[in-house]
Amino acid sequence: MKKLLSIFLILALSIGFQGCGKNEISNSGENKKITLTMWHIWSQKTEDSNSVIIENVVDQWNKNHPNIQIKLESAENERYKTKIKTAAATNELPDIFYSWGGGFLKPLVDTEKLLPLNEYLNSNTIKEVKDGVLNNVTYNNKIYGLPLTFSIGTFYCNTELFEKAGIKIPDTYDELLYAVKKFREKGITPLLVGEQDKWTGIMYYDILALREVGIQSSKDALNGNDRDNVFLKAAYKLKELIDLGAFDEASLRLMRDESEILFKEGKIPMYYTGNWLIGELQGENSKVKDKIVVKTFPIIKGGKGNNKEFLGGASDYLMVNNDTKYKKEAVEAIEFICKNVSKQYYEFGSGLPAWKDTYNEKNVNKLSKELKHISDNGNYMLYWDIYLGEKNGNKHKDLVYKLFQKSITPEEFAREMNNLEE
């Protein structure tokens, strides 16, 4: 399966690559050869779809620009955050690097580690980016990154398991509780989380908060305003699911990729995570191909949230080191990479497009098309660990982990969240 996946991606990436517009670098008149180092979070030399796409887009750049080569280095999500922080503190950031937007990015902006891109971008480039996508990397009218993709929290349901059990796929939280109870009665673990990674657990907490109070009240609370009951309500909802046995007890010991095996094998009926999983679920040899539907997370009756509010948005970007010797070349490179990665991610099923483009819908994964339809005209809030920045984001993840452990009460959780630094 994985070999076929790699072949498919290589073929897909060998055609339709987009250039960087009128200012694209020409190598014909230059003899000087340079190497740009680029860091990212997807494992290298694996057959993971995200990694394959990144590597092949960069390979295409290297073929097109023999005098401007890009060398890739990667680290896993959480280790990468530490790596970036350390490199920024010691002035050892690479020429180009992946970063999240929002609160995570702000310290790098404040310490002038990032190159403002405005003067280097083609005048049409900003128009080619989808509306609002640059908001999370823009400070004082300066743009500090270009988007790779648009991610969105997605509720995956295995239709085969629901049909066999005679259970309705839930649209409301009450229906979700009913489904959890019925699957437990049949000896089936209803929901999936690999909480050893911690960010996987906050996906559930954060979307429950959005359903309880809505995006604006969630933002107000995280910004230090009107916090009364915002954090408590969602904590009670998550505790309710945990107490009902919605998640396997082994979840605390499993990494995200380890836990996902059960869903990919068709043994777990429901999973809430990002849309980056779509490509694998619809892969040619996937055991759950054509058995999965994508939905918005169930709404809470009486809650202030609605089914057009989503976790996610544009959070994945490429940045340029303010100290790189090759500023123009690095900006040209990230424009090429971001445009092509965005397109390929959407077609394969690893993300929604962050750039305006004319897509051949025949090439687009059907679940990607369904999710795009569901999320059109939606409102988005960044994943809370990114929105909050590193320190508060880590505290939030740790507190949610304790809810899964049952080592903290909803009241204690809310009290600690109320004490987040402003």
C-alpha positions as CSV (number, residue, x, y, z in Angstrom):
1,M,0.0,0.0,0.0
2,K,2.7,2.5,1.0
3,K,4.7,1.9,-2.1
4,L,1.6,2.5,-4.3
5,L,0.9,5.7,-2.2
6,S,4.4,6.9,-2.9
7,I,4.2,6.2,-6.6
8,F,0.8,8.0,-6.8
9,L,2.2,11.1,-5.1
10,I,5.4,11.2,-7.1
11,L,3.3,11.1,-10.3
12,A,0.9,13.7,-9.0
13,L,3.7,16.0,-8.0
14,S,5.6,15.6,-11.3
15,I,2.9,17.6,-13.1
16,G,1.2,20.9,-12.6
17,F,3.8,22.6,-10.4
18,Q,3.2,26.3,-10.0
19,G,5.9,28.9,-10.4
20,C,6.4,32.0,-8.3
21,G,5.2,34.7,-10.7
22,K,7.1,37.4,-12.5
23,N,9.9,37.6,-10.0
24,E,10.8,34.0,-10.1
25,I,14.6,33.4,-9.8
26,S,16.5,32.6,-13.0
27,N,19.6,30.5,-12.7
28,S,20.8,31.1,-16.3
29,G,22.9,34.1,-15.5
30,E,24.1,33.0,-12.1
31,N,27.0,30.6,-11.4
32,K,27.0,30.9,-7.7
33,K,25.5,27.9,-5.9
34,I,23.9,28.2,-2.5
35,T,22.1,25.8,-0.2
36,L,19.1,26.8,1.9
37,T,18.3,24.7,5.0
38,M,14.7,24.1,5.7
39,W,13.2,22.6,8.9
40,H,9.7,21.0,9.2
41,I,7.6,18.7,11.3
42,W,7.0,15.7,9.0
43,S,9.2,12.7,9.3
44,Q,11.7,12.4,6.5
45,K,12.4,9.3,4.4
46,T,9.0,7.8,5.3
47,E,6.0,7.0,3.2
48,D,3.7,9.2,5.2
49,S,1.7,11.3,2.7
50,N,2.5,14.7,4.2
51,S,6.2,13.9,4.2
52,V,6.1,12.5,0.7
53,I,4.4,15.6,-0.7
54,I,6.8,18.0,1.1
55,E,9.9,16.1,-0.1
56,N,8.7,15.9,-3.7
57,V,7.8,19.5,-3.9
58,V,11.2,20.4,-2.6
59,D,12.8,18.0,-5.0
60,Q,11.0,19.7,-7.9
61,W,12.3,23.1,-6.7
62,N,15.9,21.7,-6.6
63,K,15.5,20.4,-10.1
64,N,14.2,23.7,-11.3
65,H,16.9,25.7,-9.5
66,P,20.3,23.8,-9.7
67,N,22.1,26.8,-8.2
68,I,19.7,27.2,-5.2
69,Q,19.3,23.9,-3.4
70,I,17.2,23.2,-0.4
71,K,18.3,20.8,2.3
72,L,15.5,19.4,4.5
73,E,15.6,18.5,8.2
74,S,12.7,17.4,10.4
75,A,11.6,16.7,13.9
76,E,8.4,15.4,15.5
77,N,5.8,17.9,16.5
78,E,6.6,18.5,20.2
79,R,10.4,18.0,19.8
80,Y,10.2,20.5,17.0
81,K,8.8,23.2,19.2
82,T,11.7,22.8,21.6
83,K,14.1,22.8,18.7
84,I,12.8,26.1,17.3
85,K,12.8,27.7,20.7
86,T,16.4,26.7,21.3
87,A,17.6,27.7,17.9
88,A,15.9,31.1,18.2
89,A,17.6,31.7,21.6
90,T,21.0,30.8,20.2
91,N,20.6,32.5,16.8
92,E,20.8,29.1,15.0
93,L,17.5,29.1,13.1
94,P,17.7,27.7,9.5
95,D,17.1,29.8,6.4
96,I,13.5,28.5,6.1
97,F,11.4,26.8,8.7
98,Y,7.9,25.6,9.5
99,S,6.0,27.4,12.2
100,W,2.5,27.7,13.6
101,G,0.8,31.1,13.5
102,G,-0.9,32.9,16.3
103,G,0.4,32.8,19.8
104,F,3.3,30.4,19.0
105,L,4.7,32.8,16.5
106,K,4.5,36.0,18.5
107,P,7.7,35.6,20.5
108,L,9.7,35.1,17.3
109,V,8.1,38.3,15.9
110,D,8.9,40.3,19.1
111,T,12.5,39.2,19.1
112,E,12.9,40.0,15.4
113,K,13.8,36.5,14.4
114,L,11.6,36.5,11.4
115,L,11.9,38.3,8.1
116,P,9.0,40.6,7.2
117,L,8.1,39.4,3.7
118,N,6.2,42.3,2.3
119,E,9.0,43.9,0.3
120,Y,10.0,40.6,-1.2
121,L,6.6,39.3,-2.4
122,N,5.3,39.7,-5.9
123,S,2.4,42.2,-5.9
124,N,0.0,39.4,-6.9
125,T,1.1,36.9,-4.3
126,I,-1.0,38.3,-1.4
127,K,-4.1,38.3,-3.7
128,E,-3.5,34.6,-4.4
129,V,-3.8,33.7,-0.8
130,K,-7.3,33.0,0.5
131,D,-9.0,35.7,2.5
132,G,-8.0,35.8,6.2
133,V,-5.3,33.2,5.9
134,L,-2.5,35.6,6.6
135,N,-4.2,37.1,9.7
136,N,-2.3,34.7,12.0
137,V,1.1,35.7,10.7
138,T,0.5,39.4,10.3
139,Y,1.6,41.9,13.0
140,N,1.7,45.7,12.5
141,N,0.9,45.2,8.8
142,K,4.0,43.0,8.4
143,I,3.6,39.5,6.9
144,Y,5.9,36.9,8.5
145,G,4.9,33.7,6.7
146,L,3.1,32.0,3.8
147,P,0.6,29.3,4.3
148,L,1.1,25.6,3.5
149,T,-2.4,24.4,4.1
150,F,-5.7,25.0,5.8
151,S,-6.5,22.5,8.6
152,I,-9.8,21.9,10.2
153,G,-11.0,19.7,13.1
154,T,-13.0,16.9,11.6
155,F,-15.4,14.3,13.0
156,Y,-14.9,11.0,11.3
157,C,-17.5,8.2,11.5
158,N,-17.3,4.6,10.3
159,T,-20.6,4.0,8.5
160,E,-20.1,0.2,8.5
161,L,-19.8,0.0,12.3
162,F,-22.8,2.3,12.8
163,E,-25.0,0.3,10.4
164,K,-24.0,-3.1,12.0
165,A,-24.8,-1.7,15.4
166,G,-28.1,-0.1,14.3
167,I,-27.0,3.3,15.7
168,K,-27.6,6.7,14.1
169,I,-24.5,8.8,13.4
170,P,-24.8,11.6,15.9
171,D,-25.6,15.2,15.0
172,T,-26.1,16.3,18.6
173,Y,-24.2,15.8,21.8
174,D,-27.1,13.8,23.3
175,E,-27.0,11.5,20.3
176,L,-23.3,11.2,20.8
177,L,-23.8,10.1,24.4
178,Y,-26.4,7.5,23.2
179,A,-24.0,6.2,20.6
180,V,-21.2,5.9,23.2
181,K,-23.4,3.9,25.5
182,K,-24.6,1.6,22.8
183,F,-21.2,0.8,21.4
184,R,-19.9,0.2,25.0
185,E,-22.7,-2.3,25.5
186,K,-21.5,-4.1,22.4
187,G,-17.9,-4.2,23.6
188,I,-16.7,-1.6,21.1
189,T,-14.6,1.4,22.2
190,P,-16.6,4.4,20.7
191,L,-13.9,7.1,20.4
192,L,-10.2,7.4,19.7
193,V,-7.5,9.5,21.3
194,G,-3.8,8.9,21.6
195,E,-3.3,11.1,24.7
196,Q,0.4,10.4,25.2
197,D,0.9,13.2,22.7
198,K,-1.4,15.5,24.7
199,W,-2.5,17.7,21.8
200,T,-4.9,15.0,20.7
201,G,-6.9,15.3,23.9
202,I,-7.3,19.1,23.7
203,M,-9.0,18.6,20.3
204,Y,-12.0,17.1,22.2
205,Y,-11.9,19.6,25.0
206,D,-11.6,22.6,22.7
207,I,-14.4,21.6,20.4
208,L,-16.7,21.0,23.3
209,A,-15.9,24.5,24.6
210,L,-16.8,25.9,21.2
211,R,-20.0,24.0,21.2
212,E,-20.9,25.2,24.7
213,V,-20.1,28.9,24.4
214,G,-19.1,29.7,20.8
215,I,-15.9,31.0,19.3
216,Q,-16.1,34.6,20.6
217,S,-16.7,33.7,24.2
218,S,-13.9,31.1,23.9
219,K,-11.5,33.8,22.6
220,D,-12.7,36.2,25.3
221,A,-12.0,33.6,28.0
222,L,-8.5,32.8,26.7
223,N,-7.7,36.5,26.4
224,G,-8.6,36.9,30.1
225,N,-12.1,38.2,29.9
226,D,-15.5,36.8,31.0
227,R,-14.0,33.5,32.1
228,D,-16.8,32.5,34.4
229,N,-18.1,29.0,33.5
230,V,-16.5,28.9,30.1
231,F,-13.8,26.5,31.0
232,L,-16.0,24.6,33.5
233,K,-18.8,23.6,31.1
234,A,-16.6,22.0,28.6
235,A,-14.6,20.2,31.4
236,Y,-17.9,18.6,32.6
237,K,-18.8,17.5,29.1
238,L,-15.4,15.9,28.6
239,K,-15.6,14.2,32.0
240,E,-19.0,12.8,31.1
241,L,-17.6,11.2,28.0
242,I,-14.6,9.8,29.9
243,D,-16.7,8.4,32.7
244,L,-19.0,6.7,30.1
245,G,-15.9,4.9,28.8
246,A,-15.9,6.7,25.5
247,F,-12.1,6.3,25.3
248,D,-10.0,3.2,25.9
249,E,-8.1,3.2,29.1
250,A,-4.9,2.5,27.1
251,S,-5.3,5.9,25.4
252,L,-3.1,7.6,28.0
253,R,-0.2,5.3,27.0
254,L,-0.5,5.5,23.3
255,M,0.9,8.1,20.9
256,R,-1.4,9.5,18.3
257,D,-0.1,7.4,15.4
258,E,-0.3,4.2,17.5
259,S,-3.9,4.8,18.5
260,E,-5.0,5.6,15.0
261,I,-4.1,2.1,13.8
262,L,-7.4,0.9,15.4
263,F,-9.5,3.4,13.5
264,K,-7.7,2.7,10.2
265,E,-8.4,-1.0,10.7
266,G,-12.1,-0.3,11.1
267,K,-12.4,-1.2,14.8
268,I,-13.3,2.3,16.2
269,P,-16.5,4.0,15.0
270,M,-15.7,7.7,15.8
271,Y,-12.6,9.9,15.8
272,Y,-12.1,13.7,16.1
273,T,-8.9,15.0,14.7
274,G,-7.6,17.2,11.9
275,N,-8.5,16.7,8.2
276,W,-4.9,15.7,7.5
277,L,-6.0,12.1,8.0
278,I,-8.4,12.0,5.0
279,G,-5.8,10.9,2.4
280,E,-4.8,7.8,4.3
281,L,-8.4,6.8,5.0
282,Q,-9.3,7.0,1.4
283,G,-6.1,5.4,0.1
284,E,-6.4,2.8,-2.5
285,N,-5.6,-0.1,-0.1
286,S,-7.2,1.5,3.0
287,K,-9.3,-1.0,5.1
288,V,-11.9,1.7,5.6
289,K,-11.9,3.2,2.1
290,D,-15.5,4.4,1.3
291,K,-16.6,3.5,4.8
292,I,-15.9,6.9,6.4
293,V,-18.0,10.0,6.4
294,V,-16.7,13.4,7.6
295,K,-19.0,15.6,9.7
296,T,-18.9,18.6,12.0
297,F,-18.6,17.8,15.7
298,P,-22.1,17.3,17.3
299,I,-23.8,20.4,18.5
300,I,-24.9,20.9,22.1
301,K,-28.6,21.7,22.6
302,G,-28.8,24.9,24.6
303,G,-25.2,25.7,23.8
304,K,-24.2,29.0,22.1
305,G,-22.0,27.3,19.5
306,N,-23.2,26.1,16.1
307,N,-22.2,23.6,13.4
308,K,-20.5,26.3,11.3
309,E,-17.9,26.9,14.0
310,F,-14.7,24.9,13.6
311,L,-11.4,24.4,15.3
312,G,-8.5,25.0,13.0
313,G,-8.0,27.4,10.1
314,A,-4.6,28.5,8.7
315,S,-2.0,27.5,11.2
316,D,0.8,25.9,9.2
317,Y,3.3,28.3,7.6
318,L,6.8,28.6,6.3
319,M,8.9,31.5,7.6
320,V,12.3,33.0,6.7
321,N,15.1,33.6,9.1
322,N,15.7,37.3,9.4
323,D,19.5,36.6,9.5
324,T,19.7,34.5,6.4
325,K,22.2,35.7,3.8
326,Y,19.7,34.8,1.0
327,K,16.5,36.6,1.8
328,K,15.2,37.0,-1.7
329,E,16.0,33.4,-2.7
330,A,14.4,32.1,0.5
331,V,11.2,34.0,0.0
332,E,10.9,32.8,-3.7
333,A,11.4,29.3,-2.4
334,I,8.7,29.3,0.3
335,E,6.2,30.8,-2.2
336,F,6.9,27.9,-4.6
337,I,6.7,25.3,-1.9
338,C,3.6,26.7,-0.2
339,K,1.6,27.0,-3.3
340,N,2.4,23.5,-4.5
341,V,2.0,21.8,-1.1
342,S,-1.4,23.5,-0.6
343,K,-2.6,22.2,-4.0
344,Q,-1.3,18.7,-3.5
345,Y,-2.5,18.4,0.1
346,Y,-6.0,19.3,-1.0
347,E,-6.0,16.9,-3.9
348,F,-4.6,14.0,-1.9
349,G,-6.6,14.7,1.3
350,S,-4.1,16.1,3.7
351,G,-5.6,19.6,4.0
352,L,-7.9,22.2,2.5
353,P,-6.5,24.8,0.1
354,A,-4.9,28.0,1.6
355,W,-4.3,29.5,-1.9
356,K,-6.8,30.5,-4.6
357,D,-6.4,28.1,-7.5
358,T,-8.4,26.3,-10.1
359,Y,-8.5,22.7,-9.0
360,N,-9.4,19.8,-11.2
361,E,-12.1,18.3,-9.0
362,K,-11.5,14.9,-10.6
363,N,-8.1,14.9,-8.8
364,V,-9.5,15.8,-5.4
365,N,-10.1,13.2,-2.7
366,K,-13.9,12.9,-2.3
367,L,-13.8,13.4,1.5
368,S,-11.8,16.6,1.0
369,K,-14.6,17.8,-1.3
370,E,-17.2,16.8,1.2
371,L,-15.4,18.6,4.0
372,K,-14.8,21.7,1.9
373,H,-18.6,21.8,1.3
374,I,-19.4,21.4,5.0
375,S,-17.0,24.1,6.1
376,D,-17.7,26.7,3.4
377,N,-18.6,30.0,5.0
378,G,-17.5,28.7,8.4
379,N,-15.9,30.5,11.3
380,Y,-12.6,29.2,12.6
381,M,-10.6,29.4,15.8
382,L,-7.0,28.2,16.1
383,Y,-6.3,25.1,18.1
384,W,-6.0,26.4,21.6
385,D,-2.4,25.4,22.2
386,I,-1.4,27.5,19.2
387,Y,-3.7,30.3,20.1
388,L,-2.4,30.5,23.6
389,G,1.3,30.4,22.8
390,E,3.9,27.9,24.1
391,K,3.7,28.4,27.9
392,N,-0.1,28.7,28.3
393,G,-0.6,26.2,25.6
394,N,1.5,23.6,27.4
395,K,-0.4,24.2,30.6
396,H,-3.7,23.7,28.8
397,K,-2.6,20.4,27.4
398,D,-1.3,19.2,30.8
399,L,-4.6,20.1,32.4
400,V,-6.7,18.3,29.8
401,Y,-4.3,15.3,30.2
402,K,-5.2,15.3,33.9
403,L,-8.9,15.2,33.1
404,F,-8.3,12.1,31.0
405,Q,-6.3,10.7,34.0
406,K,-9.2,11.5,36.3
407,S,-6.7,13.2,38.6
408,I,-8.3,16.6,38.5
409,T,-11.9,17.7,38.9
410,P,-13.7,20.0,36.4
411,E,-13.7,22.7,39.1
412,E,-9.9,22.3,39.6
413,F,-9.4,22.4,35.9
414,A,-11.4,25.6,35.5
415,R,-9.6,27.2,38.4
416,E,-6.2,26.5,36.8
417,M,-7.4,27.7,33.4
418,N,-8.7,30.9,35.0
419,N,-5.1,31.5,36.2
420,L,-3.5,31.4,32.8
421,E,-1.1,34.2,32.3
422,E,-2.5,37.1,30.4
